[in-house]
């Protein structure tokens, strides 16, 4: 029997202030398809007004778009940032109308559709703020949890891309097992041979790039190495934080000793102690600020590699190594615990630093510098933990699905 490829169409719904993100989603989907392999039985295809709607006439522009695109998609992907969009006759914007239509479909048949929604949480240029639009976004964001929707948050395009790779990997692994089980009316299903013929031109163009891409073992090794390096970075950070804490404790003891003599405070000696503390704080802050880019790039390398592992194994289609994930959620959650422990140490230390009195100008500058660097690390830690937890949940979901599939196959043989 000729194998078939199931096309999962991803409909992107968003207002005009997220055009770069829409383009990024298309790039991610193309990348995910390539990682899963040309012979994968599951493939993603983007559906959007840019490519699937033509000029037409209706009671309003949204009606034209809705009629032409209809419900011909399996994944709804919505995004909002600063604008809700242009109102329609039935909703505050076309994006909201499309979201409500998708939710109605989901309620009628949860097996047929996956709903993803993301909010961009990034600074806005004051001159670009439309208070009414921003309020509508806020109200919408506050309302959808009541509909049972758990949404994702991203701050920049790269973070959205990483989240989407993880989420699409889970969706691809779950399709046909926890959703998309029933036959789909109007679904796109073509033979693998036919799709390869259609895609031949684009595949020739990307063949050189594919030859240089990492395989399963390459990606696994990259991910493990990167996560080991992250653990080393956070461990070193925690160690140096403790050493700086010892310096602060010792300086406090020395300063108190100066005050306990009953004589007039030796200002010169006190300044020497305080300037020494300021120098230690500045040295720590310099080292830590240089470590931050290493943490960010190493984390990106690791999480991208493990996401590739999941996608590559999806493309094995039951071949050796295709059933059991090569990466476990235990590994990922172990790194989460390491990062969270370091973050807790930073938060506690930050509280201590905030209590340091203003003794000299150099100490004041060093204190402000340190607080800024620690805050930047906390932000990076929080973003890393969020992505790691998303990856861990995807791995656990896949492990659960694969376990049930193996049990079902075993039962069938008995």
C-alpha positions in Angstrom: 0.0 0.0 0.0 1.3 3.5 -0.9 2.1 5.4 2.3 0.2 8.7 2.8 1.2 12.0 4.2 -1.3 13.9 6.4 -1.1 17.6 6.0 -1.8 19.6 9.2 -2.8 23.1 8.2 -1.9 25.9 10.6 -4.1 29.0 10.4 -2.4 32.1 11.7 -4.7 34.8 13.2 -3.2 38.1 14.2 -3.5 41.9 13.7 -1.1 43.9 11.6 1.4 44.7 14.4 2.7 41.1 14.3 3.8 40.8 10.7 7.4 39.8 11.6 6.1 37.1 13.9 3.8 35.8 11.1 6.8 35.5 8.9 8.8 33.8 11.6 6.0 31.2 12.1 6.3 30.3 8.4 10.0 29.9 8.7 9.6 27.7 11.8 7.1 25.5 10.1 9.3 25.1 7.1 12.2 24.2 9.4 10.1 21.7 11.4 9.0 20.0 8.2 12.6 19.7 7.1 13.8 18.3 10.4 11.1 15.6 10.5 12.3 14.5 7.1 10.9 14.4 3.5 9.3 11.0 4.1 7.5 11.9 7.3 3.8 10.9 7.4 2.9 14.2 9.1 3.6 17.6 7.6 2.6 21.2 8.5 1.3 23.8 6.1 0.6 27.4 6.8 -2.9 28.9 6.1 -3.2 32.7 6.2 -4.9 35.6 4.5 -1.7 36.5 2.7 -1.6 33.2 0.8 -5.1 31.8 0.9 -7.4 34.8 0.5 -8.0 36.7 -2.8 -9.8 40.0 -3.3 -13.5 39.8 -3.1 -16.8 41.4 -2.0 -18.9 40.8 1.1 -20.7 42.7 3.8 -17.2 43.4 5.3 -13.6 42.3 4.6 -13.6 39.7 7.3 -16.5 37.9 5.7 -14.5 37.6 2.5 -11.6 36.1 4.3 -13.7 33.8 6.4 -15.6 32.5 3.4 -12.5 31.8 1.4 -10.5 30.2 4.2 -13.4 28.6 6.0 -12.6 25.8 8.5 -9.9 24.2 6.3 -7.3 23.9 9.0 -6.4 21.6 11.9 -4.4 24.0 14.0 -5.5 27.5 15.0 -2.6 29.8 16.0 -3.6 33.2 17.3 -1.4 36.1 18.5 -1.9 39.5 20.0 0.4 42.3 21.2 -0.6 46.0 21.1 -3.6 45.9 18.8 -6.8 44.0 18.8 -7.5 44.8 15.1 -10.3 46.1 13.0 -13.8 45.5 14.5 -16.2 43.2 12.6 -20.0 42.9 12.9 -19.7 40.1 15.5 -16.5 40.7 17.3 -14.0 43.3 18.4 -11.7 42.3 15.6 -11.1 39.8 12.8 -8.6 38.0 15.1 -11.2 37.6 17.9 -13.9 36.5 15.4 -11.5 33.8 14.0 -10.6 32.7 17.5 -14.3 32.4 18.5 -15.1 30.4 15.3 -12.2 28.1 16.1 -13.4 27.6 19.7 -16.9 26.8 18.5 -15.3 24.1 16.2 -13.3 22.8 19.2 -16.3 22.5 21.4 -18.3 20.6 18.7 -15.4 18.3 18.0 -12.3 18.5 20.1 -10.7 15.7 18.1 -10.6 17.8 15.0 -8.7 20.9 16.1 -5.8 22.2 18.2 -6.0 25.8 19.5 -2.8 27.7 20.3 -2.8 31.3 21.5 0.2 33.5 22.3 0.6 37.1 23.6 3.7 39.2 23.0 4.9 40.9 26.2 7.4 43.4 25.0 8.0 47.2 25.4 5.9 49.5 23.3 7.1 52.8 21.8 4.8 55.4 23.5 4.0 57.1 20.2 2.7 53.7 18.9 0.3 53.1 21.7 -3.4 53.2 21.0 -5.0 53.1 24.4 -8.4 51.8 23.1 -6.7 48.9 21.2 -4.4 48.1 24.1 -7.4 48.0 26.5 -9.2 45.6 24.1 -6.2 43.3 24.1 -6.1 43.4 27.9 -9.8 42.5 28.2 -9.5 39.7 25.7 -6.4 38.3 27.5 -8.3 38.3 30.8 -11.4 36.7 29.4 -10.0 33.6 27.5 -8.9 31.6 30.6 -12.7 31.4 31.4 -13.1 29.6 28.1 -10.5 27.0 29.2 -7.7 28.5 27.1 -4.1 28.3 28.4 -2.0 30.8 26.5 1.7 31.3 25.9 3.7 34.4 26.4 6.8 35.5 24.5 8.9 38.6 24.6 10.7 38.5 21.2 10.6 36.6 17.9 13.3 34.1 18.8 11.4 33.1 21.9 8.2 32.6 20.0 10.1 30.4 17.4 11.5 28.2 20.2 8.1 27.8 21.9 6.5 27.0 18.6 9.1 24.3 17.7 8.4 22.6 21.0 4.6 22.9 20.7 4.6 21.7 17.1 6.8 18.7 18.0 4.2 17.7 20.6 1.3 18.2 18.2 3.0 16.1 15.5 3.7 13.3 18.0 0.2 13.4 19.4 -1.7 13.5 16.1 -3.6 10.3 15.4 -3.2 9.2 19.1 -4.8 11.8 21.4 -6.4 13.9 18.6 -7.1 13.6 14.9 -8.1 10.0 15.5 -11.4 10.1 13.6 -11.4 10.5 9.8 -11.3 14.1 8.8 -13.8 15.4 6.2 -12.0 17.6 3.7 -8.6 16.8 5.2 -5.6 16.9 2.9 -4.1 13.4 2.5 -1.7 12.7 -0.3 0.7 10.0 -1.1 4.2 10.5 0.0 5.4 9.9 -3.5 3.1 12.6 -4.9 4.2 15.1 -2.3 7.9 14.4 -2.9 7.3 15.1 -6.6 5.5 18.4 -5.9 8.3 19.4 -3.5 11.2 18.3 -5.7 12.2 21.8 -6.8 12.4 23.2 -3.3 14.2 20.1 -1.9 16.9 20.4 -4.6 17.4 24.0 -3.5 17.8 23.0 0.1 19.7 19.7 -0.4 23.1 21.2 0.5 21.7 22.6 3.7 20.1 19.3 4.6 23.5 17.5 4.2 25.0 19.8 6.8 22.2 19.5 9.3 22.6 17.6 12.5 21.1 14.1 12.8 19.6 12.4 15.8 22.9 11.5 17.6 24.4 14.9 16.7 21.5 16.8 18.1 21.4 14.6 21.2 25.1 15.1 21.9 24.7 18.9 21.3 21.8 19.1 23.7 23.5 17.1 26.4 26.7 19.1 26.1 24.9 22.4 26.2 22.8 21.4 29.2 26.0 20.2 31.0 27.6 23.6 30.3 24.5 25.4 31.6 24.7 23.5 34.8 28.4 24.4 35.1 27.6 28.1 34.5 24.8 28.2 37.2 27.0 26.2 39.7 29.9 28.7 39.2 27.5 31.6 39.5 26.1 30.2 42.8 29.7 29.6 44.1 30.9 33.1 43.3 27.7 34.5 44.8 28.5 32.7 48.1 32.1 34.1 48.0 30.8 37.6 47.5 28.4 37.0 50.4 31.4 36.1 52.6 33.1 39.3 51.6 30.1 41.3 52.6 29.8 39.5 56.0 33.5 40.0 56.7 33.3 43.7 55.9 30.3 44.1 58.2 32.2 42.5 61.0 35.2 44.8 60.4 33.0 47.9 60.3 31.3 46.9 63.5 34.6 46.4 65.2 35.6 49.9 64.3 32.5 51.3 65.9 32.9 49.2 69.1 36.2 50.7 70.2 34.4 53.6 71.9 36.7 56.0 70.1 35.9 58.3 67.2 35.3 56.4 63.9 38.5 56.0 61.9 37.1 57.3 58.6 40.1 56.4 56.6 40.0 52.8 57.7 36.3 52.6 57.2 36.7 53.9 53.7 39.3 51.3 53.0 37.0 48.6 54.0 34.0 50.0 52.1 36.1 50.6 48.9 37.3 47.0 49.1 33.7 45.9 49.2 32.8 48.1 46.2 35.7 46.7 44.3 34.6 43.1 45.0 31.1 43.8 44.0 32.2 45.5 40.7 34.5 42.6 39.9 31.7 40.1 40.5 29.3 42.1 38.4 31.8 42.4 35.5 32.3 38.6 35.5 28.6 37.9 35.8 27.6 40.3 33.0 30.1 38.6 30.7 28.6 35.2 31.7 25.1 36.3 30.7 25.6 36.0 26.9 27.2 32.6 27.4 24.2 31.4 29.3 21.8 32.7 26.7 23.6 31.3 23.7 24.3 27.9 25.4 20.7 27.6 26.5 19.4 28.4 22.9 21.8 25.7 21.5 20.6 23.1 24.0 16.8 23.6 23.8 16.9 23.8 20.0 18.9 20.6 19.9 16.5 18.6 22.1 13.6 20.0 20.1 15.2 18.6 17.0 15.6 15.2 18.7 11.8 15.0 19.2 11.1 16.1 15.6 13.7 13.8 14.0 12.4 10.8 15.9 8.9 11.7 14.7 10.2 11.3 11.2 11.4 7.8 11.9 7.9 6.5 11.4 8.3 3.5 13.6 11.9 2.7 12.5 14.4 1.7 15.1 14.7 4.4 17.8 11.4 5.9 16.8 9.3 4.7 19.7 11.4 5.7 22.7 12.5 9.3 23.0 16.3 9.7 23.3 15.9 12.5 25.7 14.0 12.2 29.0 12.0 14.8 30.9 14.1 13.8 34.0 17.1 15.4 32.3 15.2 18.6 31.5 13.6 18.9 34.9 17.0 18.3 36.5 18.3 21.4 34.8 15.1 23.3 35.8 15.9 22.5 39.4 19.5 23.7 39.0 18.4 27.0 37.5 15.6 27.6 40.0 18.0 26.9 42.8 20.5 29.5 41.4 17.6 31.9 40.9 16.5 31.6 44.5 20.1 32.3 45.6 20.2 35.4 43.4 16.8 36.7 44.7 17.9 36.2 48.3 21.2 37.8 47.7 19.6 40.7 45.9 17.4 41.4 49.0 20.6 41.5 51.1 22.4 43.9 48.7 19.3 46.2 48.7 19.8 46.7 52.4 23.5 47.9 52.1 23.6 51.6 53.3 24.9 54.4 51.2 28.4 54.6 52.6 30.4 56.0 49.7 29.8 57.0 46.1 31.8 54.0 44.8 29.8 51.6 46.9 26.5 53.2 45.7 27.6 52.8 42.0 28.7 49.2 42.6 25.4 48.4 44.3 23.3 49.7 41.5 25.5 47.9 38.9 25.2 44.6 40.8 21.4 44.9 41.1 21.1 45.6 37.4 23.2 42.5 36.5 21.3 40.3 38.9 18.0 41.4 37.6 19.1 40.6 34.0 20.1 37.1 35.1 16.8 36.6 36.8 15.0 37.5 33.6 17.1 35.1 31.6 16.6 32.4 34.2 12.8 32.9 34.1 12.7 32.7 30.3 14.8 29.5 30.4 12.7 27.8 33.0 9.5 28.6 31.0 10.9 27.0 27.8 12.4 24.1 29.7 9.1 23.3 31.4 7.3 23.5 28.0 9.9 21.0 26.6 9.5 18.7 29.6 5.7 18.7 29.3 6.1 17.9 25.6 8.5 15.0 26.3 6.2 13.7 29.1 3.2 13.9 26.8 5.1 12.0 24.0 6.4 9.4 26.5 2.8 8.8 27.7 1.5 8.5 24.2 4.3 6.2 23.1 3.8 4.0 26.2 0.1 3.6 25.5 0.8 2.8 21.9 3.3 0.2 22.8 0.9 -1.4 25.3 -1.9 -1.3 22.7 0.4 -3.1 20.2 1.3 -5.6 22.8 -2.3 -6.3 23.7 -3.1 -6.8 20.0 -0.5 -9.5 19.7 -1.8 -11.4 22.7 
